[in-house]
Amino acid sequence: MEAKSFGEKVFFIANGIRLHIKEYFLRLTGTFNKYEYCISFPSVPEGLKAEKYIKGFKAVSVPIPDEIFEGCGVGILVKAEDKDRLLKHFKEKGILVSGVFKRNGNSFKEVKE
């Protein structure tokens, strides 16, 4: 989905900046690599919607890692013990998931659910 209005463009840019700052902090503190899975979404709006439902899970929203998708996107990093429960929660809330990726060293590989 492409931002059509000036307001939508500002919204997406502001969220991109927010997510990148969060990612840099996670990487700087060494926390980024402690999440075993990354969940991707078919669009930025869907990822931002999913972000609202991660409270109570060992999960954090970030820009989608480049090894998963080199364009813009939202990813949810999640610890292994919460992955299945979070995916079920997304399904119950009507959140569309496009992929689940498992950490493999410093990269991610798609897993079939």
C-alpha positions in Angstrom: 0.0 0.0 0.0 1.3 3.4 -1.0 0.6 6.5 1.1 -1.7 8.7 -0.9 -2.1 11.9 1.2 0.5 14.1 2.8 -0.8 13.0 6.2 -0.3 9.3 5.3 3.2 10.0 4.2 4.1 11.8 7.4 2.5 8.9 9.4 4.6 6.3 7.6 7.8 8.3 7.8 7.3 9.0 11.5 6.6 5.3 12.2 9.6 4.3 10.1 11.9 6.6 12.2 10.4 5.3 15.4 10.9 1.6 14.4 14.5 2.2 13.2 15.4 4.0 16.5 14.0 1.0 18.4 16.0 -1.4 16.2 19.3 0.5 16.8 18.7 0.5 20.5 18.0 -3.3 20.5 21.2 -3.9 18.5 23.3 -1.5 20.6 22.2 -3.3 23.8 22.6 -6.8 22.3 18.9 -7.5 22.8 18.1 -7.9 19.1 19.7 -11.3 18.8 17.8 -12.7 21.8 14.6 -13.0 19.7 14.5 -16.3 17.8 11.7 -15.5 15.4 10.5 -12.6 13.2 6.9 -12.4 11.9 6.2 -10.5 8.7 3.1 -8.9 7.4 1.7 -8.3 3.9 1.8 -4.5 4.3 3.0 -1.8 6.6 -0.5 -0.9 7.8 -1.0 -4.6 8.8 2.3 -4.7 10.6 1.4 -1.5 12.5 -2.0 -3.0 13.4 -0.3 -6.1 14.7 2.0 -4.0 16.8 -1.0 -3.0 18.9 -1.5 -6.6 20.0 2.0 -7.6 21.3 1.6 -6.3 24.8 1.9 -9.2 27.2 4.2 -11.2 24.9 8.0 -11.4 24.7 7.9 -9.5 21.4 9.0 -6.2 19.9 8.2 -4.4 16.7 11.1 -3.4 14.3 11.6 -2.6 10.7 11.5 -5.8 8.7 15.1 -7.1 8.6 16.8 -6.7 5.2 17.5 -10.4 4.9 13.7 -11.0 5.0 12.6 -8.1 2.7 14.8 -5.3 1.5 11.9 -2.8 1.2 9.9 -1.1 3.9 7.9 -3.2 6.3 7.2 -4.0 9.9 8.4 -7.1 11.6 7.6 -8.5 15.0 10.6 -10.1 16.8 9.3 -12.8 19.2 11.0 -15.2 21.6 10.5 -18.9 20.9 8.3 -19.5 24.0 5.7 -16.9 22.8 5.8 -17.5 19.0 2.8 -20.0 18.8 0.7 -18.1 21.3 1.3 -14.8 19.5 0.5 -16.3 16.1 -2.7 -17.7 17.5 -3.5 -14.2 19.1 -2.9 -12.5 15.7 -5.3 -15.0 14.0 -8.0 -14.4 16.6 -7.6 -10.6 16.1 -7.8 -10.9 12.3 -4.2 -9.9 11.7 -2.8 -11.2 8.4 0.7 -12.8 8.6 2.8 -13.2 5.5 5.6 -15.3 7.0 7.4 -16.6 10.0 11.2 -16.6 10.0 13.6 -18.3 12.4 17.0 -16.8 13.4 19.9 -18.6 11.8 23.0 -17.0 13.1 22.8 -13.3 12.0 20.1 -14.0 9.4 16.6 -15.4 9.3 15.2 -18.3 7.3 11.5 -18.8 6.6 9.8 -21.7 8.4 6.6 -23.3 7.3 3.8 -23.1 9.9 
